[in-house]
Amino acid sequence: MVDLTGLHKHFLLEHLSEGDVAVDFTMGNGNDTLFLSRTVGEEGRVYAFDIQEEALISTESHLKENGAPDNYTLICASHHRVKEFVKEPIKAGVFNLGYLPRSGKKAVTTMRETTFPAVKAALELLAPDGALIVAIYPGHEEGALEGEMLRDYFKTLSRFRICASEFHILNSPTSPYFYLLEKSAKASFGEI
């Protein structure tokens, strides 16, 4: 059976190496932050965003319990503010849209109003030969709308600068799916 999380890591590892800079745009409980931290190693840098203090506490505990390198910055702010905190090109970024897993707070979700500028900023920050993963959770209304909005946007991007791919489980329409955005090695930093 297809493991979407495993596919995320497979694609990111094609672009991400030790010493690189990566961003977890929706840290949640810190699973992606831990993966990115271990992948970029001691010489790399990871920035992780969430609007809920509870997510920062959970992530920090998760990183320490699992021996993550001391290469991360946890930021209690919306992901659409990424350019206030990240000034250098990034080689990889991860978005897991939706709500904080296991929090019981399903009313607090990512929203189109902040997701769209966050994804656009992520693409602008993406280094040549970098990649973004954007996981969509269509099982709730806002998640379905975020997915549609992003699909419409990604279809407008130049295929010579950004390769935008979509990965679905076809016989499970409410299952999560994801977009993979890979920047051409020939594209310039800041160029979308």
C-alpha positions, 0 to 999 in steps of 0.5 A: 500500500502507498505510504504518503508520508514515506513518499514525502520523505523520498521526494524531499531527500532528492533535493535536501542534503546536510548543511541545507536550510529547510522550513516546516511551515506547519510544525504540528507535533514536530514529526516533519521538523524532526525529519528535516533537522536530522536530514540537514544535520548540525551544519544545516538550519530548520525553521518551524512555524505554528500559531499554537503555543501547544504545537511549539511545546509538543515539537520541542519535547519531541525534538529533544526526546529524539535527539535532534541536532540543535539546528532548529528555530521554533516560531509561534507565528503564522506561516504566511509571515515566513519572510520576516524570519527566513532570509536565506534560500531554502532547499525544502519546505513542508506544509501539512495543512489542516489542524493540530493532530491529537489536539482536539481543536479541529476548529483551529485549522490552516486557512486559505487567507494565510495558506496562499501567501505562505505557499507563494512566499515559500516558492519565492524562497525556494533555492534552485533544485529545491522542493516543497511538499504541500499535504492537503486534507480534504476531509474537512471543508476548509481543507478541500477548498485549500486544495482546490485553490492551490491546484488552480494556482499551481497550474499557472506556474511556468513548467520551465521553472517549477514542476508541479505534481499532484499525488492522490489515492484515486479510490479514496477521494477523502484521503489526504493527497499532496502536491510536490513542487520542484524548482528547476536547477536553472531557475533563479532564487526568487523566481517563480 
